[in-house]
Amino acid sequence: MSMMLPHNHKCAICAALLALCLGSLSVAAAEEARRIPAGQRQLFLDDDAIAKIENLKRTLHQPEKRGAVIRSANPSQTIQTRTAPVWDPEAKHFKLWVMSTDEPLRISTDGLHWTAGPRPNLRIDHAVYDPHDKDPARRFKAALLNEGFAVSPDGVQWTKLDLPAIPSSDEGNFSYDPSEGLFIHSVKRGGPFGRSVAIATSLDFKTWRDYGVVFHADELDQEIGMRRIVERLGNPQLKQTEYNTPEHYSVQIYNMGVFHYEGHYIGLPSIYHHTGKVPPGWPGFENLRLSPAMKDAVGKYGDYTGFYNIQLVTSRDLVHWQRVAERQPFLEASPLGAGAYDTQTIIGPSAPVVRDDELWFYYTGIKHYAFVASGNEPGFDDYYPDKGAVCLAVLRRDGFVSLDAGAEPGTLLTRPFVLAGTTLHVNVDARAGELNVTVLDGDGQTLAVSDPVTGNQPHAALRWKSSNLNSVKGKTVSLRLSLRNARLYSFWSE
C-alpha cells in the first residue's frame, strides 16, 4: 500500500536523504583515499589506481629476447633454472643456481657473462639472498623441493634446517620480498584441470603459511588453448610437437614464478599446452635418467608432449589472481631458423633483476620436449646435444602494461590518494607527442598544472607552471593525466 505525503514533507525527506547521501559520499571518498608509499610506482596491471579512463588503450608489452646467456659445458645436459640471480655484496658478483648440470652454481659480474662457481654441498634449485638476517650464516636461503629448507653464508656451503617441506610434485619456484620481509614459495599441485599452483609464505623462514592451490587453468584457458594449439600446428615456422592427438588436448599450469613488484604480486605462469600423449612403453623409455618410480610411471602410462607460453597475472594478496591483457602471451616460443633455444619448452622466470631502467628476466628455453622425439625414436637429454639453456629477456622498467593514446588525446583520472612526497614522476614514452598532468584536490579543484612532458623518459620529474607541491604533501589529491601520441607506464611521488 502506498501513502501520499504533503509536498513540504516530501521536500524535507528529500533534503534529509540528500544530506545523508552526501555525507556517505564524503565518508566513502575519505575511505577511498589510498595511502601510497613515497617511491612506489603505480602500474596499470589492474584498476587499483584508476578512477576513469577516456580514449586510452591498454597494451601488454613483451620483453625483448637477448638469447642464451648460460649453456652447459656438457652438451648432453639440458641446463635449466627455477630461480633468479642474486647479488652477493661481499663477493661482488651475481650468483645463479642452475639445474641438470655438473656445474650448478654460476657467477657473473655483469649478468651477461657467466662462469662456473664452486659446487654447492647440497642440490640447490631455488635460492634467494636475505640482507635483513642478522646472522651472516643465514644470509642465503633455499627451498629444497619436497625436502624442506636450508641456509648458507655464501650460497655454496649449505645447512639443512629441521623444518617440514612444502608438499609439491616435481616443480617449484622461490622469491623474496625485502620490502615486506616475505618469502614466497610456489609449488606444483593438482587442481581442477590438472597441474596447478599452490603458494606458501613465511616472514621468519621458520613458520610457513600454506595457502593451498591458488591458481589453476579454467574453462576459458581450455577454449583459448585449443585455438592456439591448432594455430601452432598449422604454422611451419614454429617447432612442431612430437605427437598430435586431439583427444588429449588440454591446458595446465606447469610452473609459476611469483614476485613482489611496486605493490603488486606478479605471477608468470608457464602455460602448458598438451598436444598429444606419448604411448606407454615407447622404445627407449628404459634409458630415461629418472627415479625408478617416475620411470615406472612413464613406462606404464606414457607421458604427454606439447608446448608452452608464459602469461602475466597479478594479485594483491597472493590468493586472488587476476589475468592481465586477456591472457595474451608475455613470452612465447621463438621461430625456427634463428638459432634460439626456446622453440618448444619455456619455463618462466622466477623474478626479474632490476638493472637501471630495465628488468632482466632469466628463463629456461629448451628446443624439444623433455622425454620424446618424433616417430619411434626415443628422446631425452642424451639424444639432443646442446638442447637447453638459460635465456635472457629484457623489459623496460614498469613496462608490463602501458596506457596509450593516439592523435586524439586520452585521459586518465586517478583514484584519490594521499600525496606522500613533494615531487611527482612519470615513466612515459612521448617521443611523438606529449603528456600533461593536473593535480586536483578532494573537490576536483585544480592545485597545479605541469609543463608538457615530451620524449622517452623512464623517470621524468614533473615541472610546474605555477606553484609546487610542497603545501600539498600529506593531503588527498587526484591526478588527471592527458596524453597525445604517447604511452604511460607508471607514475609515483618522491
N, C-alpha and C positions, 0 to 999 in steps of 0.2 A: 504494500500500500504506500503511495506517495503522499506527501503532505506539502501544501503550498505555504511559503513563508512570505511575510511582508517584505517589500523591496528593501527597506532600510536594514532589516535583519540579514537579508542576503548580502548586502554590501559589507556589513560587519563581519559576517562569516568569511566572505571572500578576502577581506583585508587580513583577517586572522590567519587564513590559510596561506596567503601570500607571504606574510611575515614569517610564518613557520617554514615555508619553503626556502625563503631567502636565508633564514638562519641555518637551515640544514645545508644549503649550498655553501655558505661561508665555512661551516664546520668541515664539510667534505673537502672544500678547497684547501683548508688548513691541513687536513689529513693527507691530501694528495701531494703536498709539498714534499718532494723527495730530498733526502739528505745524501748528497754525493760527495765522497771524499775528494779533497783537492788532488788533482793529478790523475784521477780515474777517468779514463776516456769513455765516452758514451758511444757505443756502436749501434748498428741497426740490424742486428741479428733477430731481434724481436721488437715489439712495440712499447717496451717499457719506458723509453724516454720520449715517446711520440704522443702528442695530443691530436695532431691533424696533419695530413699531407695533401697537397694540391699539386697536380701536374708533375709529380716526381715518380720515377720508376726505380724499383729495387733491382739491383744487378748482383749476382753471385760472381765472384772472381776466382779463377783457378790460379794456383801458384805456377810460376814458370819453372819447368823442369831443367835442372842443370846436369842430369846424368848421374852415373855411378861415381861414388867417391870412396867406397871401400869394397874391395874384392878379396876373395880368399887366395892365399898363396898356393893352396892346393886346389886345382881346378875341378876336382871331383867333389868338393864340398860346396854346398849351397848356402852361402853366408846370408844370415838374416839378422834383424834386430826387432826387439819389442820394448825398447826404452829410448831415451833421448840423451844426447851428450850433456854432460855436466862439467862446469868449470871448476877445476881444483885450484884454489887460490894459493896454496903452498907450493904445489908443483908447477903452477903457472902454465897449465895446458888443459885442454878438454880431455875427458875420458868417456868412452862409449863401449858398452858391453854388447858383444855380438854372439850369435848362436850358430851352431852347426859348423864349427871350425876349430882347428887346433890352436888358433890364436884368438881367444875370446875377448881380450881387452885391447882396445885400440886407443892411441893417444894422438893429439894434434894441437898445434898452437894456433892454427887459423881456421879450423873447421872444414878445411878442404883437403889437406894432405895428411893422411893418417898412416901411422906405423904401428907395428905390434908392440904392446907393452908387456909387463911381467904377467905370468899366468896366475890367475887367482886360485886360491886353495879350495874354493867351492865353485860349483857351477852357478854363475850369476847371469840371469837373463833380464832382471828388472831392478834397476838401482837408481837412487837419487842422492843428492848432496843436501845435507841439512845444516846450514850455517848457524842455526839457533841452539843446537845442542851444546851444553857447557862442557860435556865430556868429549875431548878430541878423539877418543877411541870409538865414538859412535857417530861421527860426522857423516859417514857414508852409510846408507841404509838400503836394504834389499828385501824384496818379497820373493821368497822361494816357492815357486808354484806347487801347491799341494804339500809343501813341506814346512811352512812357517815363515820365519823372518830371520835376518842376520844383520850385523853391524860391522863396520870396519873403520880404521883410522885413515886408510889410504885407497880403498877400493880394490886392494889386492889380497890382503890377509883378513879373512872374514871369520867372525864368531857367530855360530848359530845360536839363536835365542830359544829359551824354553817357552815358546808360545804356540798356540794351536794355529793350524793353517786355515786359510780361507778356502773352502771347497771349490774346486774347479774341474773342468775336464782337461783339455790339453792346451788352453790358450789363456793369456792374461796380459795385463798392462799395469803400469805403475807410474804415479807422478806425485809431486809435492807442491803445495801452495804455500809459499813462505809468508804471504800476507796474512793468512789465517792459521798458519802452522798445521795445515791439514794434509795428511797422507791419503791418497786415493788409489785404491787397488780395484781394478776392474777384471773380471774373470768370465770365462765362458760357462754357461749352464743351459739346460734345456728350457724351452719356452713353448708357446702356442704353435709356432711354425718351425720348431727345431732349434738350432743353435741361437742363443740369446746372450744378453749381457747382464751380469749381476755386479753390484758395486758394494764395497766395504770401505769404511773410512776410520781414521784414528787421529786424535790430537796429541797423543803421547807415545805412539809407536808401541803401546803395550795392550791397551784395550781397544778392540775393534767393534764397530757397529756394522753389521751385515744387513744391507737393505734388501737382499734377495734380487730377483730379476727385475730390472727397472727399464730395460729397453729391449724390444724384440721386433721382428718383422710382423706385418699385419696384412690384411687382405689387399690393401692398395699396393703394398710392395709386390705382392704376387702379380697383380694386374700390370703394373708398370714393368716388373721384371720380365714377364712373358714377352712384352713388346721389345725390350732391349735384347733378349736372347735371340729373337727372330731377326732383329736388325743386325746384330753382330754376326750371326751365322750366315747372313747374306752379304757381308762386306768382305771382299777378298783382300782388302788392305789390312785387316786385323787377323791376329793369330786365331785359328780355328781350334775349338776344343776337341779333345780326343774322342769323345763319344757324344752322340746326339740322339737321345731317346726322349721324345716329347712327354711321355707318360711320367718321366722323372723330373721334369722342370719344377724348380722351386727356388725361392729366395730366402736366405737366412742371414743372420748377423754373426760373422765369424770371429771378430775381434773388435774392440773399440778403445782407442786411446782417449783418455779424459783428462783435461787440464783446466786450471782456472786462469782466466784472462780478462782483465778490465771489468770485473764484476760479474762476468758470465762463467759458467761451466760450459766448456765446449767439448763435444764429442765428435770423433772422426771414425764412424763405424765402417768396417770393411764389409761391404755388402756382397755376399757370396751367391752367385747365380749358378745353380745346378743345371747342367745341360744334359747329363747322362749318367747312367750307372755302369760302373766297371763290373764285369761279371765275376762271380766267386771263382776262386782258384785259377785266375788268369795266369798264363805262363810267366814264370819268373817271380811271382809274388813271394816265393820262399826266400828270395835273395834280399828282400827288404830289410834294411837295418832298423828294426823296430823292436819294442819289447815283445816277449813271447805272447802276451795276452793280445796286444794290438795286431801282431802278425796273424794270430789265430783268427781274430775277428775279420781281418781283411780277406784271408783265405776262405773263410766260411761264408761271409755275407757280401764280399766285394766292397767297393767304395764308390765315391762319386767324383766326377770331374766337372769343371766349369771355369768361370772367370769372376773377377772382382771389379768393383769400383769403390771409391771412398766418398761418402757423403758427409754432410755437415748438420749437426744437431746442437741444440743449446738448452740449458736448464739454469734455473736459479737456486735449486735445492738438491740436485743430483738424483732426484726421484722422478720428477715430471719433466719429460723431454719434448721439445718442440722441433719439428722438422724445419729446415731452412731451405728457401728457394725451391719449394715444391719438389724436393728430392732430386734435384739435379746433381750430377757428379761434381765433387770438389777436386778429385783426382781420378783419372781413368787411364785405361791401357794406352800405351804408345803404339803407333802403327808399325807394321813390319818394314824392314829395309833400312831403318835408321840406326841400327846397332844398339837399340835400347834393351834393357833387361826386363822392364815392366810391361811385357807384351801380353801376359795372361794373368799372373798372380800378383796382386798388390795387397800388402798388409800395411795398414795406415800408420802414420806417425803416432808417437806417444805424446809428445808436447813439442812446441817449437822453441828454438833458441832465438832470443831477441838480439839482433845484430844491428845497432843504429836504427835506421828507419825500415828494417826488413825483418821478416820472420822466416827462419830457416827450418824446414821440415825434413827430417831424415826418415825414410821409409824403406820397406823391403820390396824389391822388384825381382820377379822370377820369370824366366822365359817360358816355362812349361808348368803343367800341374805336377804336384809332388810325386805321385805314385806311377802314373801311367803314360805311355806313349801312344801312338796311333797303331791301328791294326792289332796284330797279335804280339808285337814286341813289348816286353816289359820295359818299364822306365822308372828309374829312381835316380838319386843324385849321381851314382856312378856312371849312369848311361848318358848323361848330358854334361860334358865338360863346361866349366865356366857358366853355370846355369843361373846363378842368383847373385845379387849384390845389394849393398845399402846405397840408396839413391838420395839425391838432394833436390828439393823443390823450394823455391823462394817466393814469398808473397810480400807485397807492400805491408808495412806495419798498419794494423787495424783494417787491412784491405779485404776482409772476408766478403762484406756486402757494402755497396755504395748506394746512395740516393742520387739519381741522375736527372738532370734537366737538359732539354734541347734548346732550340732557338726561342721557344716560348718559355718564359720564366716559370719556375716552380717554387713552391714554398713549403717549408717545414715549420710547424709550431710545436715547440717542446712542451712537455708537461711542466707544471711549476716545480721548481727545485730551490733549495737554499744555496745561495752562492757562497762557496767555501773559500774562494780566492779573490784576488783583485785584478786578475788578468784572465782573458778568455783566449782559447786557442782552437784552431780548426785544422783538420787534415783534409785537404781539398786539392783536386786537380782542376784548375780553371785556366788552362793554357789557351783555350779558345773562347773564354767567357769571363765571368766574374761571380763572386759571392758577396752578398751584403747581409749584415746582421743587425737586428734591432733588439735591444734589451727592454722588456716590458715589466712593469710592476704587477702586483696582485690584482689590480683593477684594469689591467690592459693598457695603462698609460705608458708612453714612451719615456724611458730613462736615458738611453744613449743609442746613438746610431754610428755604425762603424764606417770607416773608409772601405771602398771596394777591395776585395782580395782577388788577385789575379795570379796566374802562373801555377806551376805544380809545386805545392807547398805541403809537405808532410806534417809540419808543426808551425803553422803561421800564428804569430801573436797579433791579435786584432788591435788596430789603432782606431781612435775615436775622433769623430768630427768635433765633438764638444764634450766637455766634462770627462770623467773617468769612472771607474768602478769602485774607488776607494770607499765612498759613502754607502755603497750598496752591499758590501760584504756582510754576510750573515743574514741578509734579507731574502724573502721569497721573490723569485723572478721567473720569467719565461723568456725564451728566445724565439724570434722569428727570423729564420734563415732563408734568404731568397737567392736562388741560383739561376744562372743562364749559361747554357753550354758548359756545364761543369758537373763534377762528381764530388759528393761529400762523403767522406768515410767515417769521420768522428768529430766530436768537439769535447772540450774539457776546460776546467778552470785551474789556475795555479796561483 
